[in-house]
Amino acid sequence: MKATNQESITGRSQVLALASLFVVWLVSALAAPAHADALAKPTNALAREHLTTGNRYYRVREFEKAIEEYKAGAVREDAPVFYYNLGQCYRQLGRYEDAIWHYERFLDRGKPTGEVEASVKKFIVQMKGELEKKARSQPPVEPAPPPIPDSASPGKMLPAILPPAERRRGMPLQRKLAIGVGAAGAAVLGLGVVLGIRAESFEDDADAICPMSACDRADEATKLIDRGKTNALYANVAFGVGGAAMIGAAVLWITGAPREHKGTVIAPQVSRAFTGVTASVRF
């Protein structure tokens, strides 16, 4: 009977001891730092291989290759450690926006605490500060408009600002037409001069052949005189057409002045004694 009681007590002691060990293990597991799980290796075998390979590239500062391995591993298993390692790689490369995104993803998924959490948040603050400095140092996208002076000399006019289309406009079509008509008129006048010279030449040849009213070569002289008269007629027509063309070209040139030379130009006037708007009419 005593032996049976002794065995019962011994069995109870063993059960209590095992229960105590389980409680100790459970408490120690709950008290373990959270970052141990946050940086835990993935359970998938292929994901672990990509993690190991990426770590090797990271140690030799081949950050681009390490990024490829970490991304391939994250595709296999969405483990928080991949986001942490990607953040580290992008930070080393100076790609702060990508690094911040992965660090914040790691904080959200991994829920780290302690030194790991503090270091990641410190990295994020530092990189955001660098991005803000870079943004402040960049020049504006478009240049600022020129400032208007507070005062100017009395009576000094500020230049009128014309639209870009007005400044870039070329010669009006009417003036181009005037140049063409004028060139054609000059050519016709030149032809009239040539015909007039030929007419005088025919008459001179007729006088040389038959200086008198009656001679042996009267018929030949008559033909030369007729050719001279024909050339003289054509010369007169050419002078008339060419002159009309030149007059028309002049009219087209005068009436085809650019539009910006006409109308009313309004420009502000600033001076010590007067501030207002003046208008001038151009014709």
C-alpha positions as CSV (number, residue, x, y, z in Angstrom):
1,M,0.0,0.0,0.0
2,K,2.8,2.4,0.9
3,A,4.6,1.5,-2.4
4,T,1.4,2.3,-4.4
5,N,1.1,5.7,-2.7
6,Q,4.8,6.4,-3.4
7,E,4.4,5.6,-7.1
8,S,1.3,7.8,-7.3
9,I,3.2,10.7,-5.7
10,T,6.1,10.2,-8.1
11,G,3.8,10.2,-11.1
12,R,2.2,13.4,-10.0
13,S,5.6,15.0,-9.5
14,Q,6.6,14.1,-13.0
15,V,3.4,15.6,-14.4
16,L,3.9,18.8,-12.5
17,A,7.5,19.0,-13.7
18,L,6.4,18.6,-17.3
19,A,3.7,21.2,-16.9
20,S,6.1,23.6,-15.4
21,L,8.5,23.1,-18.3
22,F,5.7,23.7,-20.8
23,V,4.7,26.9,-19.0
24,V,8.3,28.1,-18.9
25,W,8.7,27.4,-22.6
26,L,5.4,29.2,-23.4
27,V,6.3,32.3,-21.4
28,S,9.8,32.4,-23.0
29,A,8.3,32.1,-26.4
30,L,5.8,34.9,-25.8
31,A,8.5,37.0,-24.3
32,A,10.9,36.5,-27.3
33,P,11.5,39.6,-29.3
34,A,9.1,40.0,-32.3
35,H,11.8,40.9,-34.8
36,A,12.9,37.3,-34.7
37,D,9.7,36.3,-36.5
38,A,9.8,39.5,-38.7
39,L,13.2,38.5,-40.1
40,A,12.5,34.8,-40.1
41,K,13.5,32.8,-43.2
42,P,10.6,31.7,-45.5
43,T,9.3,28.2,-45.2
44,N,9.3,27.6,-49.0
45,A,12.4,25.8,-50.2
46,L,12.8,27.8,-53.4
47,A,12.1,31.1,-51.6
48,R,14.9,30.2,-49.1
49,E,17.3,29.5,-52.0
50,H,16.6,33.0,-53.5
51,L,17.1,34.5,-50.1
52,T,20.5,32.8,-49.6
53,T,21.6,33.8,-53.1
54,G,20.5,37.4,-52.7
55,N,22.4,37.6,-49.4
56,R,25.5,36.5,-51.2
57,Y,25.2,39.2,-53.8
58,Y,24.4,41.7,-51.1
59,R,27.6,40.9,-49.2
60,V,29.7,41.6,-52.4
61,R,27.7,44.8,-53.0
62,E,26.0,43.5,-56.1
63,F,22.8,45.2,-55.1
64,E,21.0,45.0,-58.4
65,K,21.5,41.2,-58.6
66,A,20.5,40.9,-55.0
67,I,17.2,42.8,-55.7
68,E,16.4,40.3,-58.5
69,E,16.9,37.4,-56.1
70,Y,14.8,38.9,-53.3
71,K,12.0,39.7,-55.7
72,A,12.0,36.2,-57.1
73,G,11.9,34.9,-53.5
74,A,9.0,37.2,-52.6
75,V,7.0,35.8,-55.5
76,R,7.5,32.3,-54.1
77,E,6.6,33.4,-50.5
78,D,5.4,36.8,-49.3
79,A,7.8,36.8,-46.3
80,P,8.6,40.1,-44.5
81,V,12.3,39.5,-44.7
82,F,12.3,40.1,-48.4
83,Y,10.8,43.6,-48.0
84,Y,13.5,44.4,-45.4
85,N,16.3,43.2,-47.6
86,L,14.8,45.0,-50.7
87,G,14.7,48.2,-48.6
88,Q,18.3,47.7,-47.7
89,C,19.4,47.3,-51.3
90,Y,17.5,50.3,-52.6
91,R,18.9,52.5,-49.8
92,Q,22.4,51.4,-50.7
93,L,21.7,52.4,-54.3
94,G,20.3,55.8,-53.4
95,R,16.8,54.9,-54.7
96,Y,15.1,56.3,-51.6
97,E,11.5,56.3,-52.7
98,D,11.7,52.5,-53.5
99,A,13.5,51.9,-50.2
100,I,10.9,53.8,-48.2
101,W,8.1,51.8,-49.8
102,H,9.7,48.5,-49.0
103,Y,10.6,49.5,-45.4
104,E,7.1,50.6,-44.7
105,R,5.8,47.4,-46.2
106,F,8.1,45.5,-43.9
107,L,6.9,47.4,-40.8
108,D,3.3,46.7,-41.8
109,R,3.8,43.0,-42.5
110,G,6.6,42.0,-40.1
111,K,5.5,44.0,-37.0
112,P,9.1,44.3,-35.8
113,T,10.0,45.7,-32.4
114,G,13.1,46.8,-30.6
115,E,16.4,47.6,-32.4
116,V,15.1,46.5,-35.8
117,E,12.0,48.7,-35.7
118,A,14.0,51.6,-34.5
119,S,16.7,51.3,-37.2
120,V,14.1,51.0,-40.0
121,K,12.2,54.0,-38.8
122,K,15.4,56.0,-38.6
123,F,16.3,55.0,-42.1
124,I,12.9,56.2,-43.3
125,V,13.2,59.6,-41.6
126,Q,16.7,60.1,-43.0
127,M,15.7,59.3,-46.6
128,K,12.6,61.5,-46.5
129,G,14.8,64.3,-45.3
130,E,17.2,63.7,-48.3
131,L,14.3,63.7,-50.7
132,E,13.0,67.0,-49.3
133,K,16.4,68.6,-49.7
134,K,16.6,67.4,-53.3
135,A,13.2,68.8,-54.1
136,R,14.1,72.2,-52.7
137,S,17.3,72.4,-54.6
138,Q,15.7,71.7,-58.0
139,P,15.0,74.7,-60.3
140,P,11.5,75.6,-61.2
141,V,9.9,74.0,-64.2
142,E,9.2,77.3,-65.9
143,P,11.1,80.6,-65.5
144,A,9.4,83.2,-63.4
145,P,7.9,86.2,-65.3
146,P,10.1,89.3,-65.3
147,P,9.3,91.7,-62.4
148,I,7.6,95.0,-63.1
149,P,9.6,97.9,-61.7
150,D,8.1,99.9,-59.0
151,S,9.1,103.2,-60.6
152,A,10.6,104.4,-63.9
153,S,11.8,107.6,-65.3
154,P,9.1,110.1,-66.1
155,G,7.4,109.5,-69.4
156,K,9.2,106.2,-70.0
157,M,7.0,103.7,-71.8
158,L,7.1,100.0,-71.1
159,P,7.4,97.9,-74.3
160,A,4.1,96.6,-75.6
161,I,3.9,92.8,-75.3
162,L,2.8,91.2,-78.5
163,P,1.5,87.7,-78.7
164,P,4.1,85.1,-79.9
165,A,2.1,84.5,-83.1
166,E,2.3,88.2,-84.0
167,R,6.1,88.2,-83.4
168,R,6.7,85.1,-85.5
169,R,4.5,86.2,-88.4
170,G,6.4,86.6,-91.7
171,M,5.8,88.8,-94.7
172,P,2.1,89.1,-95.7
173,L,0.8,87.2,-98.8
174,Q,-0.1,90.5,-100.4
175,R,3.4,91.8,-100.3
176,K,4.8,88.6,-101.6
177,L,2.4,88.9,-104.5
178,A,3.6,92.5,-105.0
179,I,7.1,91.3,-105.3
180,G,6.1,88.7,-107.9
181,V,4.1,91.2,-110.0
182,G,6.9,93.7,-109.8
183,A,9.4,91.2,-111.0
184,A,7.2,90.2,-113.9
185,G,6.7,93.9,-114.8
186,A,10.4,94.5,-114.8
187,A,10.9,91.6,-117.1
188,V,8.3,92.9,-119.5
189,L,9.9,96.3,-119.5
190,G,13.2,94.7,-120.3
191,L,11.6,92.9,-123.2
192,G,10.2,96.3,-124.4
193,V,13.7,97.8,-124.4
194,V,15.1,94.9,-126.4
195,L,12.3,95.2,-129.0
196,G,12.8,99.0,-129.2
197,I,16.5,98.5,-129.9
198,R,15.7,95.9,-132.6
199,A,13.2,98.3,-134.2
200,E,15.8,101.1,-134.5
201,S,18.3,98.5,-135.8
202,F,15.9,97.5,-138.6
203,E,15.3,101.1,-139.6
204,D,19.0,101.8,-139.7
205,D,19.6,98.8,-141.9
206,A,16.8,100.0,-144.3
207,D,18.4,103.5,-144.5
208,A,21.8,101.9,-145.2
209,I,20.4,99.7,-148.0
210,C,18.2,102.4,-149.6
211,P,19.0,105.9,-148.5
212,M,16.9,107.4,-151.2
213,S,13.1,106.8,-151.9
214,A,13.9,105.0,-155.1
215,C,16.7,102.4,-155.3
216,D,17.5,98.9,-156.5
217,R,16.9,97.3,-153.1
218,A,13.7,99.1,-152.3
219,D,11.8,95.9,-151.6
220,E,14.4,94.7,-149.1
221,A,14.4,98.0,-147.4
222,T,10.6,98.0,-147.2
223,K,10.7,94.6,-145.4
224,L,13.2,95.9,-142.9
225,I,11.1,99.0,-142.2
226,D,8.0,96.8,-141.7
227,R,9.9,94.5,-139.2
228,G,11.1,97.6,-137.4
229,K,7.5,98.9,-137.1
230,T,6.3,95.6,-135.8
231,N,9.1,95.5,-133.2
232,A,8.3,99.1,-132.2
233,L,4.6,98.1,-131.7
234,Y,5.5,95.2,-129.5
235,A,7.9,97.4,-127.6
236,N,5.2,99.9,-126.9
237,V,2.8,97.1,-125.7
238,A,5.6,95.7,-123.5
239,F,6.2,99.2,-122.0
240,G,2.5,99.6,-121.3
241,V,2.1,96.2,-119.7
242,G,5.3,96.4,-117.7
243,G,4.5,99.9,-116.4
244,A,1.0,98.8,-115.3
245,A,2.5,95.8,-113.6
246,M,5.0,98.0,-111.7
247,I,2.2,100.4,-110.6
248,G,0.1,97.4,-109.5
249,A,3.0,96.0,-107.5
250,A,3.5,99.3,-105.8
251,V,-0.1,99.5,-104.8
252,L,0.0,95.9,-103.5
253,W,3.1,96.6,-101.5
254,I,1.6,99.7,-99.8
255,T,-1.7,98.2,-99.0
256,G,-0.2,94.9,-97.9
257,A,1.5,96.3,-94.8
258,P,1.7,93.8,-91.8
259,R,-1.2,93.9,-89.4
260,E,0.9,94.6,-86.4
261,H,1.8,97.9,-88.0
262,K,-1.8,98.9,-88.0
263,G,-4.4,99.5,-85.4
264,T,-4.1,100.6,-81.8
265,V,-1.4,99.6,-79.4
266,I,-2.1,99.9,-75.8
267,A,0.7,99.7,-73.3
268,P,1.0,100.5,-69.6
269,Q,3.0,103.6,-68.6
270,V,4.7,103.8,-65.2
271,S,6.5,106.8,-63.8
272,R,7.0,108.6,-60.5
273,A,4.3,111.1,-61.2
274,F,1.9,109.1,-63.4
275,T,0.6,105.6,-63.7
276,G,-1.8,104.7,-66.4
277,V,-2.4,103.4,-69.9
278,T,-1.6,105.1,-73.2
279,A,-2.7,104.3,-76.7
280,S,-1.1,105.0,-80.0
281,V,-2.6,104.4,-83.5
282,R,-0.5,103.0,-86.3
283,F,-1.3,103.2,-90.1
